[in-house]
Amino acid sequence: MAHERRQELIQILHDCAMACNYCFDACLKEDNVKMIADCLKLTRECADTCAFTEQAVSRNAQFHEQLLKFCAEVCDACGAECEKHAAHSEHCRVCAEACRRCAEACRNIA
Protein backbone atom coordinates (compact mmCIF):
# COMPACT_ATOMS: atom_id res chain seq x y z
CA MET A 1 0.00 0.00 0.00
CA ALA A 2 1.43 3.38 -0.99
CA HIS A 3 2.37 5.70 1.85
CA GLU A 4 -0.16 8.39 0.90
CA ARG A 5 -3.03 5.88 0.74
CA ARG A 6 -1.98 4.38 4.06
CA GLN A 7 -1.88 7.80 5.71
CA GLU A 8 -5.30 8.72 4.29
CA LEU A 9 -6.79 5.45 5.52
CA ILE A 10 -5.26 5.88 8.96
CA GLN A 11 -6.82 9.35 9.19
CA ILE A 12 -10.24 8.07 8.07
CA LEU A 13 -10.11 5.25 10.64
CA HIS A 14 -9.11 7.73 13.32
CA ASP A 15 -11.86 10.17 12.36
CA CYS A 16 -14.46 7.41 12.45
CA ALA A 17 -13.33 6.23 15.88
CA MET A 18 -13.55 9.79 17.19
CA ALA A 19 -17.01 10.34 15.66
CA CYS A 20 -18.21 7.09 17.23
CA ASN A 21 -16.77 8.04 20.62
CA TYR A 22 -18.43 11.45 20.44
CA CYS A 23 -21.75 9.89 19.40
CA PHE A 24 -21.53 7.37 22.24
CA ASP A 25 -20.94 10.12 24.78
CA ALA A 26 -23.73 12.30 23.38
CA CYS A 27 -26.17 9.36 23.29
CA LEU A 28 -25.51 8.69 26.97
CA LYS A 29 -26.92 12.14 27.69
CA GLU A 30 -30.18 11.47 25.84
CA ASP A 31 -33.40 11.29 27.85
CA ASN A 32 -34.37 7.79 26.73
CA VAL A 33 -31.14 5.80 26.64
CA LYS A 34 -33.01 2.50 26.35
CA MET A 35 -34.41 3.65 23.00
CA ILE A 36 -30.88 4.01 21.62
CA ALA A 37 -29.27 1.00 23.28
CA ASP A 38 -28.29 -0.51 19.92
CA CYS A 39 -26.71 2.76 18.89
CA LEU A 40 -24.69 2.89 22.10
CA LYS A 41 -23.48 -0.66 21.67
CA LEU A 42 -22.53 -0.27 18.02
CA THR A 43 -20.74 3.06 18.45
CA ARG A 44 -18.50 1.50 21.12
CA GLU A 45 -17.81 -1.55 18.99
CA CYS A 46 -17.11 0.57 15.93
CA ALA A 47 -14.80 2.97 17.78
CA ASP A 48 -12.80 0.06 19.20
CA THR A 49 -12.66 -1.74 15.85
CA CYS A 50 -11.52 1.38 13.99
CA ALA A 51 -8.86 2.16 16.60
CA PHE A 52 -7.50 -1.39 16.49
CA THR A 53 -7.54 -1.43 12.69
CA GLU A 54 -5.81 1.96 12.62
CA GLN A 55 -2.97 0.50 14.68
CA ALA A 56 -2.74 -2.60 12.50
CA VAL A 57 -2.63 -0.56 9.29
CA SER A 58 -0.06 1.86 10.72
CA ARG A 59 2.38 -0.99 11.38
CA ASN A 60 1.43 -2.99 8.28
CA ALA A 61 0.35 -5.93 10.43
CA GLN A 62 0.16 -9.31 8.78
CA PHE A 63 -3.64 -9.53 8.94
CA HIS A 64 -4.52 -5.90 8.24
CA GLU A 65 -6.45 -6.76 5.07
CA GLN A 66 -8.77 -9.11 6.95
CA LEU A 67 -9.20 -6.47 9.64
CA LEU A 68 -10.15 -3.91 7.01
CA LYS A 69 -12.91 -6.19 5.73
CA PHE A 70 -14.20 -6.73 9.26
CA CYS A 71 -13.95 -3.02 10.03
CA ALA A 72 -16.04 -2.22 6.96
CA GLU A 73 -18.77 -4.58 8.19
CA VAL A 74 -18.79 -3.02 11.66
CA CYS A 75 -18.86 0.49 10.16
CA ASP A 76 -21.79 -0.51 7.94
CA ALA A 77 -23.75 -1.76 10.95
CA CYS A 78 -22.96 1.29 13.07
CA GLY A 79 -23.69 3.69 10.24
CA ALA A 80 -27.05 2.05 9.55
CA GLU A 81 -28.03 2.26 13.21
CA CYS A 82 -26.93 5.87 13.59
CA GLU A 83 -28.78 6.77 10.40
CA LYS A 84 -32.03 5.76 12.14
CA HIS A 85 -31.47 8.59 14.64
CA ALA A 86 -29.87 11.13 12.31
CA ALA A 87 -33.03 13.20 11.80
CA HIS A 88 -33.15 14.22 15.45
CA SER A 89 -29.51 13.79 16.54
CA GLU A 90 -26.72 15.68 14.82
CA HIS A 91 -24.09 13.50 16.47
CA CYS A 92 -25.74 10.40 14.97
CA ARG A 93 -25.82 12.03 11.54
CA VAL A 94 -22.11 12.87 11.74
CA CYS A 95 -21.30 9.39 13.01
CA ALA A 96 -23.28 7.72 10.22
CA GLU A 97 -21.39 9.76 7.61
CA ALA A 98 -18.02 8.92 9.18
CA CYS A 99 -18.95 5.24 9.26
CA ARG A 100 -20.00 5.20 5.61
CA ARG A 101 -16.79 6.95 4.59
CA CYS A 102 -14.68 4.56 6.65
CA ALA A 103 -16.43 1.45 5.34
CA GLU A 104 -15.87 2.61 1.77
CA ALA A 105 -12.21 3.38 2.42
CA CYS A 106 -11.64 0.01 4.09
CA ARG A 107 -13.23 -1.82 1.16
CA ASN A 108 -11.25 0.16 -1.41
CA ILE A 109 -7.96 -0.71 0.26
CA ALA A 110 -8.75 -4.31 1.22
Secondary structure, 3 states (H helix, E strand, C coil): CCHHHHHHHHHHHHHHHHHHHHHHHHHHCCCCHHHHHHHHHHHHHHHHHHHHHHHHHHCCCCCHHHHHHHHHHHHHHHHHHHHHHCCCCHHHHHHHHHHHHHHHHHHHHC
